[in-house]
């Protein structure tokens, strides 16, 4: 069996880096998933115009800073400080279309330890589209980074996602996407300990995350959460 360099780096460094995560504050108290203040309609239309007819649109660093300003009303910076500690980085942000699918996604964690995603729902025409997360599974110390999991024993929570919904979650938690015959459009921004950008390149961090995202979508259909 061939083991990739990336897998070795994840198994070596992710557990060490994750010991620095405080896992406190509102996000920790809520079990690793937290609803935030809804997005205004004018902001929804602003970001939908950036996507246009494309499948995906990656935000620039300037656009990420602008998005962080819009999230200030939900105290995202303070929540991240309490959860990840002060050595976090805003790594990657994009707008993407979640295509129609006939069945739910697989239960998984994201292979990178503690990493926070903020989802902002820009469009969604079905109550069936959403995300299921097992609260308090975010504290798991995974023995490997195989990602795909058997159905969880904990009770999952379904997060409905009408347009304007904003929530954040730790992708170390057990979760899966829920789908329907209609698409949804999601904007996401990711945060992790900045050491992961240097020591765990590819699936997490500022420098190579976009390149990994492109190659992963080519290799696996329906990879999005």
C-alpha positions as CSV (number, residue, x, y, z in Angstrom):
1,X,0.0,0.0,0.0
2,X,1.4,3.4,-1.0
3,X,1.2,6.2,1.6
4,X,1.4,9.7,0.3
5,X,3.7,12.3,1.8
6,X,0.6,14.4,2.5
7,X,-0.9,11.6,4.6
8,X,2.4,11.2,6.6
9,X,2.5,15.0,7.3
10,X,-1.1,15.0,8.4
11,X,-0.6,12.1,10.7
12,X,2.6,13.6,12.2
13,X,1.8,17.3,12.6
14,X,-2.0,17.7,12.8
15,X,-2.3,16.0,16.3
16,X,0.6,18.1,17.6
17,X,-0.8,21.4,16.2
18,X,-4.3,20.6,17.4
19,X,-3.2,20.5,21.0
20,X,-2.9,24.3,20.8
21,X,-6.6,24.6,20.0
22,X,-8.5,25.9,23.0
23,X,-11.9,24.7,21.9
24,X,-13.6,27.2,24.1
25,X,-16.1,30.0,23.7
26,X,-19.5,29.9,22.0
27,X,-18.4,27.4,19.3
28,X,-16.9,25.0,21.8
29,X,-19.9,25.3,24.2
30,X,-22.3,24.6,21.3
31,X,-20.5,21.4,20.4
32,X,-18.5,22.5,17.3
33,X,-21.4,24.0,15.3
34,X,-22.9,27.5,15.8
35,X,-25.5,29.5,14.0
36,X,-24.5,33.1,13.3
37,X,-26.4,36.3,12.3
38,X,-28.2,36.0,9.0
39,X,-26.8,37.7,5.8
40,X,-28.7,40.6,4.4
41,X,-30.4,40.3,1.0
42,X,-28.2,43.0,-0.6
43,X,-25.1,41.1,0.5
44,X,-26.5,37.9,-0.9
45,X,-27.1,39.6,-4.3
46,X,-23.6,41.1,-4.2
47,X,-21.9,37.7,-3.9
48,X,-24.3,36.0,-6.4
49,X,-23.2,38.6,-8.9
50,X,-19.6,37.7,-8.4
51,X,-20.4,34.0,-9.1
52,X,-22.6,34.8,-12.2
53,X,-23.1,31.7,-14.3
54,X,-19.8,30.0,-13.2
55,X,-19.6,26.9,-11.1
56,X,-17.1,28.4,-8.7
57,X,-15.6,31.7,-7.8
58,X,-12.6,32.0,-5.5
59,X,-12.3,35.1,-3.4
60,X,-9.1,37.1,-3.4
61,X,-7.4,38.1,-0.2
62,X,-8.9,41.6,-0.5
63,X,-12.4,40.1,-0.9
64,X,-11.8,37.8,2.0
65,X,-11.0,40.8,4.2
66,X,-14.2,42.5,3.0
67,X,-16.2,39.4,3.9
68,X,-14.6,39.3,7.4
69,X,-15.9,42.9,7.9
70,X,-19.4,41.7,7.0
71,X,-19.1,38.9,9.5
72,X,-18.0,41.3,12.3
73,X,-21.5,41.6,13.6
74,X,-21.4,38.0,14.6
75,X,-18.1,38.4,16.5
76,X,-16.4,35.8,14.3
77,X,-12.9,37.0,15.3
78,X,-13.6,36.7,19.0
79,X,-15.2,33.2,18.5
80,X,-12.1,32.0,16.5
81,X,-9.7,33.4,19.2
82,X,-11.5,31.5,21.9
83,X,-11.7,28.3,19.8
84,X,-8.4,28.0,17.8
85,X,-6.3,30.4,19.9
86,X,-4.8,33.6,18.4
87,X,-2.6,31.8,15.8
88,X,-5.3,31.3,13.3
89,X,-5.4,32.3,9.6
90,X,-8.1,33.0,7.1
91,X,-7.0,30.5,4.5
92,X,-9.4,30.1,1.7
93,X,-12.8,31.3,0.5
94,X,-15.0,30.6,-2.5
95,X,-18.6,30.6,-3.8
96,X,-19.7,27.3,-5.2
97,X,-22.8,25.5,-6.6
98,X,-23.7,22.4,-4.8
99,X,-25.2,20.3,-7.6
100,X,-28.4,18.2,-7.4
101,X,-27.8,14.7,-5.9
102,X,-30.1,11.8,-5.3
103,X,-28.7,10.7,-2.0
104,X,-26.9,12.1,1.1
105,X,-23.2,12.5,1.2
106,X,-21.0,10.1,3.2
107,X,-20.3,10.7,6.8
108,X,-16.8,12.0,7.2
109,X,-14.4,14.5,8.9
110,X,-12.2,16.6,6.7
111,X,-8.8,15.0,7.3
112,X,-7.1,18.1,8.7
113,X,-8.0,18.2,12.4
114,X,-9.5,21.4,13.8
115,X,-10.4,23.7,10.9
116,X,-13.4,26.1,11.0
117,X,-15.7,26.6,8.0
118,X,-18.2,29.4,7.8
119,X,-21.1,28.6,5.4
120,X,-23.2,31.4,4.0
121,X,-26.2,30.2,2.0
122,X,-26.8,32.4,-1.0
123,X,-29.4,30.4,-2.8
124,X,-31.4,27.2,-1.9
125,X,-34.8,26.1,-3.3
126,X,-35.2,22.9,-1.3
127,X,-35.8,22.3,2.4
128,X,-33.9,19.0,1.9
129,X,-30.6,20.7,1.1
130,X,-28.5,21.2,4.2
131,X,-25.8,19.7,6.4
132,X,-25.9,17.1,9.1
133,X,-23.4,17.3,12.0
134,X,-22.9,15.3,15.1
135,X,-22.5,17.9,17.9
136,X,-19.5,17.4,20.3
137,X,-17.8,14.9,17.9
138,X,-15.4,17.8,17.2
139,X,-13.2,16.8,20.1
140,X,-12.4,13.4,18.5
141,X,-8.7,12.5,18.1
142,X,-8.7,10.5,14.9
143,X,-6.2,7.7,14.8
144,X,-5.9,8.1,11.0
145,X,-7.0,10.5,8.3
146,X,-9.0,8.2,6.2
147,X,-12.0,10.6,6.4
148,X,-14.9,8.4,5.4
149,X,-16.8,7.0,8.5
150,X,-19.5,4.5,9.4
151,X,-22.8,6.0,10.4
152,X,-22.3,7.7,13.8
153,X,-23.6,6.5,17.1
154,X,-24.2,10.1,18.2
155,X,-27.4,12.0,17.4
156,X,-26.9,14.1,14.3
157,X,-28.4,17.6,13.9
158,X,-29.8,18.7,10.6
159,X,-29.0,22.4,9.8
160,X,-31.7,23.7,7.4
161,X,-30.3,26.3,5.0
162,X,-32.7,28.9,3.6
163,X,-30.9,31.8,1.8
164,X,-29.2,34.1,4.3
165,X,-28.3,31.3,6.7
166,X,-24.8,31.7,8.2
167,X,-23.2,29.1,10.4
168,X,-19.8,27.9,11.4
169,X,-18.5,24.4,12.3
170,X,-15.4,22.5,13.0
171,X,-14.7,20.1,10.1
172,X,-13.1,17.7,12.6
173,X,-16.6,16.9,13.6
174,X,-18.5,14.1,11.9
175,X,-20.7,15.6,9.2
176,X,-22.2,15.1,5.8
177,X,-24.1,17.0,3.1
178,X,-27.8,16.5,2.5
179,X,-29.0,17.0,-1.0
180,X,-32.1,17.1,-3.3
181,X,-33.0,17.5,-6.9
182,X,-32.2,21.2,-6.8
183,X,-28.9,23.0,-6.3
184,X,-27.8,25.3,-3.5
185,X,-25.2,28.1,-3.7
186,X,-22.8,28.4,-0.8
187,X,-20.1,30.8,0.1
188,X,-17.5,29.4,2.5
189,X,-14.5,30.8,4.3
190,X,-12.0,28.6,6.1
191,X,-9.8,29.2,9.2
192,X,-7.1,27.0,10.7
193,X,-3.9,27.3,12.8
194,X,-1.4,29.1,10.5
195,X,1.2,26.3,11.2
196,X,-1.0,24.0,9.0
197,X,-0.3,26.2,6.0
198,X,3.4,25.3,6.4
199,X,3.4,21.8,7.8
200,X,0.3,20.3,6.3
201,X,0.2,21.6,2.7
202,X,-2.7,20.7,0.4
203,X,-6.0,20.1,2.1
204,X,-5.7,23.0,4.6
205,X,-4.0,26.3,4.9
206,X,-3.4,29.4,2.9
207,X,-0.8,28.5,0.2
208,X,-1.9,25.2,-1.5
209,X,-5.6,24.8,-0.6
210,X,-6.9,26.1,-3.9
211,X,-4.7,23.7,-5.9
212,X,-5.8,20.8,-3.8
213,X,-9.5,21.8,-4.3
214,X,-9.1,21.7,-8.1
215,X,-7.4,18.3,-8.1
216,X,-9.8,16.8,-5.6
217,X,-12.9,17.8,-7.7
218,X,-11.3,16.2,-10.8
219,X,-10.8,12.9,-8.9
220,X,-14.0,12.6,-6.9
221,X,-17.5,13.7,-8.0
222,X,-19.7,15.4,-5.5
223,X,-16.8,16.1,-3.1
224,X,-18.4,19.1,-1.5
225,X,-19.9,19.0,2.0
